[in-house]
Amino acid sequence: MDNEFLNLLKQTINIYAFVSYNFHNDFTWSSSPISVPSRVQELNKIIRDKAGQEAVSTCQIYVDGSTTIDPRDRIILPDGTYPEILAIKPEIDEFGNIYAKIIYTR
């Protein structure tokens, strides 16, 4: 992992893993979060969401490439908000390795 990239991850987000759907077809998440070093950047950006539709992401979160995250997971930002995950995109280095993941949220 590139130390320069890791030095940018000065904030922490909490990830609650998706567990299942409940009786009302709503998401349920784990009760204990995983704390992940991150870089949270608030910037409006047009992206393709997980359904392939054009959407506006108002916040992008950079995490280490080894971080396990699913679009159905719940993330809690440092300010206590929990935005909807629109898409997750891997960033690949010149050797074909995933060194980062960008989580696009609204």
DOTOR-685844 format. One record per residue (C-alpha): y, x, z. Coordinates in steps of 0.1 Angstrom, whole numbers, plus 2048, in hexadecimal, padded with zeros to 3 digits. Layout:
REM residues N
+-----+-----+-----+
|  py |  px |  pz |
+-----+-----+-----+
|   Y |   X |   Z |
...
+-----+-----+-----+
This chain:
REM residues 106
+-----+-----+-----+
|  py |  px |  pz |
+-----+-----+-----+
| 800 | 800 | 800 |
| 823 | 80C | 7F7 |
| 836 | 816 | 817 |
| 857 | 80E | 806 |
| 84B | 7EA | 801 |
| 83D | 7E7 | 824 |
| 85F | 7F3 | 832 |
| 86F | 7D4 | 822 |
| 859 | 7BD | 837 |
| 870 | 7BA | 855 |
| 86B | 795 | 85D |
| 84D | 782 | 869 |
| 83F | 761 | 85D |
| 822 | 74D | 86D |
| 807 | 740 | 857 |
| 7F2 | 722 | 862 |
| 7D3 | 721 | 84C |
| 7CA | 700 | 83B |
| 7AA | 6F2 | 84B |
| 7A3 | 6D0 | 83B |
| 7B1 | 6AE | 832 |
| 7B2 | 693 | 84D |
| 7A8 | 66E | 84B |
| 7CA | 667 | 83A |
| 7C6 | 683 | 821 |
| 7E0 | 698 | 832 |
| 7DC | 6BD | 838 |
| 7D0 | 6CB | 859 |
| 7D6 | 6EF | 862 |
| 7C8 | 708 | 87B |
| 7D7 | 707 | 89E |
| 7DD | 72C | 8A0 |
| 7F3 | 73E | 887 |
| 7F0 | 761 | 878 |
| 811 | 775 | 87A |
| 819 | 787 | 85A |
| 834 | 7A1 | 852 |
| 84A | 793 | 837 |
| 86B | 794 | 825 |
| 87C | 772 | 822 |
| 895 | 76F | 806 |
| 8A9 | 74F | 800 |
| 8B1 | 74C | 7DB |
| 8AF | 72F | 7C3 |
| 895 | 737 | 7A8 |
| 885 | 722 | 78D |
| 85F | 726 | 78E |
| 83E | 714 | 784 |
| 82F | 704 | 7A3 |
| 80A | 701 | 7AB |
| 807 | 6E3 | 794 |
| 818 | 6F5 | 777 |
| 838 | 6E2 | 779 |
| 85B | 6F1 | 779 |
| 869 | 6F2 | 79C |
| 886 | 703 | 7AF |
| 87B | 71B | 7CA |
| 897 | 71F | 7E4 |
| 885 | 73A | 7F8 |
| 86D | 757 | 7EE |
| 857 | 768 | 808 |
| 849 | 78A | 801 |
| 829 | 794 | 813 |
| 80F | 7B0 | 811 |
| 7F6 | 7AB | 7F5 |
| 7D9 | 7AA | 80D |
| 7E7 | 78B | 81E |
| 7D0 | 76D | 81A |
| 7E4 | 74E | 812 |
| 7DC | 72C | 802 |
| 7F7 | 714 | 7F3 |
| 7EB | 6FA | 80D |
| 7F2 | 711 | 82B |
| 810 | 70A | 841 |
| 829 | 727 | 846 |
| 843 | 729 | 861 |
| 862 | 73D | 858 |
| 875 | 753 | 872 |
| 88F | 737 | 875 |
| 874 | 71E | 87F |
| 873 | 70A | 85F |
| 853 | 703 | 84C |
| 85A | 700 | 827 |
| 842 | 6F2 | 80D |
| 82F | 70D | 7F9 |
| 835 | 708 | 7D4 |
| 822 | 725 | 7C6 |
| 814 | 747 | 7D0 |
| 816 | 764 | 7B7 |
| 806 | 786 | 7BA |
| 81A | 7A5 | 7B1 |
| 804 | 7BF | 7A0 |
| 80B | 7E5 | 79F |
| 806 | 7FC | 782 |
| 7E2 | 802 | 78D |
| 7D9 | 7DD | 78D |
| 7D9 | 7D9 | 7B3 |
| 7EA | 7BC | 7C4 |
| 804 | 7CC | 7DA |
| 817 | 7AD | 7E4 |
| 817 | 787 | 7E2 |
| 836 | 772 | 7DD |
| 835 | 750 | 7ED |
| 84D | 738 | 7DC |
| 85A | 71C | 7F3 |
| 872 | 6FF | 7F4 |
+-----+-----+-----+
